[in-house]
Amino acid sequence: MAVTTEHPTLAGPPANTVPTPASGGKSGKKRRLPGWWLPFVLIGPAVLLELLIHVIPMVVGIWMSFIKLTQLYIANWAAAPFVGFGNYSVSLDFSSAQGKALLQSFITTCIFTIFVVGISWVLGMAAAVALQRSFWGRGFLRTLFLIPYAVPMYAGIIAWKFMFQQQTGAINYVLTSLHLVGADNKPFWLIGSNALISVIVVAIWRMWPFAFLMLMAGLQSVSEDLYEASALDGAKPFRQWRSITLPELGQVNRVLLLVMFLWTFNDFNTPFILFGGNEPPSGDLISIHIYNTSFVNLNFGFGSAMSVLLLLFLLLVTGIYLIIGNRRSKDNA
């Protein structure tokens, strides 16, 4: 008996299949699920606030950096003359008085940031390692170490301001009681060359509990078996910290140091509250310098240019830091 076969291209659709509608036409449109608009409504307020608080002010600030917006044109911004990169050239002209002042403020801020971030990280790491294992009173010490982080910023800095007073402050009282300074030679802490030391101390007091909290959280993921095995091999505590703790906290440290750097370099509240707007040259951090240029000297165009330069510097440092960190992570992997 002969068997006949049909060409597949000529064969019709199987009997049990249902033809699907064409992609075009009304029958091909996808139906929207009920409530499809709800996610947009929920995210709308956040997007609106982000535009009003961050994006629009940033765009306006960049535009202000290209005009000569001084106190003469505050009432009518449109009349302010366009100077292009004139404000930037003055800021980067270190032979001028404005350029020298900005450079000095930048160097002071770098010194301030290095000391605050470095010492805060060391204190946070030491406290986190010391409180890693359970012992009696560990919970009390953890709470005690986190008090500076929980105290309201303004209340804590104002308390330090009272302690730094020359005649009635607790700092000079303790130094005089220990006979480290004479009763007639009490140092000034909020003026003169000691101002930088004062703002560094207060910033460390505020910053190191954050480092302690992050590192302590990171240590919770480190297995105790690693330390026990290394102890059986004769590893001392410092060797354990160098060979186990630091590598295990690599990702935490990478993010922590970047965040601490950005927060510290942009710190405005600490010097402003501590010095009350009358900071000496040794405590003239770049955030205060930009504030004084914009809101005290009323040179908003020049202050905006310095703010944009600060933003570019922080973006550059952050980009380089992330690139180096990613390369090291790939090499270790």
Secondary structure, DSSP 8 states (H G I E B T S, - for coil): -------TTTS---TT------SSSGGGS----TTTTHHHHHHHHHHHHHIIIIIHHHHHHHHHTTB---TTSSS-GGGS-B-TTHHHHHHT-TTSHHHHHHHHHHHHHHHHHHHHHHHHHHHHHHHHHHTSS--TTHHHHHHHHTHHHHS-HHHHHHHHHHHT-TTT-HHHHHHHHTTSS-TT----SSSGGGHHHHHHHHHHHHHHHHHHHHHHHHHTTS-HHHHHHHHHTT--HHHHIIIIIHHHTHHHHHHHHHHHHHHHHT--HHHHHHHTT---GGG--HHHHHHIIIIIS--HHHHHHHHHHHHHHHHHHHHHHHHHHHHHHHHH-
